[in-house]
Each structure stands twice: as structure tokens, then as C-alpha cells.
Amino acid sequence: MASVKYGGGIIQMSGSIAGNVFARNRFGNYLRARTKPVNPNSSNQTKVRGILSTLVARWNATLSQAQRDAWDLYASNIAWLNKLGETVKLTGFNHFIRGNSWMLRLDRPVIDDGPTEFTLPATDGTISCASSEGTQLITITFDDTADWCTEDGAYLWILEGQPILATRKFFGGPYRGRSAKGGADPGGIASPQTYAAIHVISEGQRVWNKFRIGRADGRISTPFITDHVVGA
């Protein structure tokens, strides 16, 4: 489905209509033919589909009306930006699925109660990564004074893009992986932290990572991204 912004005619469009895809990158708006991706039914795809089915059924059959109302109340207080950069409101159902899909990816318990703090978790503008071909480890440096670091049940969710040429400065995905670093009370989690690279990485390649911060009450931040060139 495409999102369309009207002005003196159509001034912005994002998404697909019929056989056309409308999008925008740093060079401006563009139009391309829509192609149907191959569906390999990978184990990761199967897992994600199963997670979504589980959460839809849980919302409808397990959550009480009071719990659904709490998620709706949270959603009504959270502003969101759509594909066109316009402020919109998601539903409580959207936020329930959004937060808990990450929990189930790492086999964590589902959070049924809606958040009572009406904000999105802050992103980490200081985050950076480095990696080594020799160790196949990616080191993440982050702000370990952030609130999530000292909270049991809070996580830094980690996704990784396939390595690309270092000369490429733009990456549109896909990202994959099921890695996370958890907060700890007391003591906190210290920066830096490492994780085993999901892809085989080689010196001189550029790797992009996408992160989200999830809090123990089910709130999850908007994504934030960093990239680096792999070392020896």
C-alpha cells in the first residue's frame, strides 16, 4: 500500500501501486518497477511468521480487555512518523506486536500489560561498532549510563546487514540476526560488548548494524543505525 501526500497535485508518495514502487532516498524521489521477491521459506522467515501469528492470537484470546485498553492508551500518547515523515498514531495492537515480536525472537516472555510510561525509549546517539576478520567478533561501544543498562528485562536489540564494499555509503537492508545485550540491576552492563558476527566478515568490508532499545515494560525505541569498516 502506498502513502500519498497531496498538495498542488501529488507532492510525495511512498509505497507501491499496481506494478510501480514509489520511494525516496538521499538523492530524492524515485520510481521503479515492482518485483515480487523470491520466497525461500528460510528458517528465519518461518520463525518470524510464527511469532506474528502467536502474538495476534494472544492479543485476541489471551489479553484481557483491560490489558488491551492499556496498550491503546499508551498508543494514543505516542507520536510516530510514517514513510512521508508525517506524525501519525499507531494502535495499541501495533505497539503490542512491535515490542513483543522482539521478545519472542530471543525466546523471552511476552509482556501482556501495556506500558504506563507514555514515551518511547531514547536511542543512543553515541553508539559505534568495530570488528575484526581474525576474531569474527563485532565490538559495540555504547552509553552505559543510559537507563536501560541498569534495568532487568531491558535489552539492546542487534541486527546486522550483509557486508558490502567499503566504498558504498548507503545500505537499505535487509538486516538479520537474533542478538541482544541485556541490562542488569544492580551493577549495569558495561561498554563495550562483543557478539559473534552473523555473516562471515573480511578486512576492508563495510558492515551496517541496526539497533533498538527495548525496556522491561514492553516499550521499544525507534531504530538507529551505524556502520564501520572491518579491520584485520
ABEGO torsion letter per residue (X at the ends): XBBBBBBBEBABBBEBBEABBBBBBAAEBBBBBBBBBBBAGBAAAAAAAAAAAAAAAAAAAABBAAAAAAAAAAAAABBBBBAAGBBBBBBAAAAAAAAAAAAAAAGBBBBABBBABBBBBBBBAABBBBBBAAAGBBBBBBBAABAAAABBGBBBBBBBBBBBBAABABBAOBBBEBBBBBBBOBGEBBOBBBBBBABBBBBGBBBBBBBBBBBAAGBBBBBBBBBBBBBX
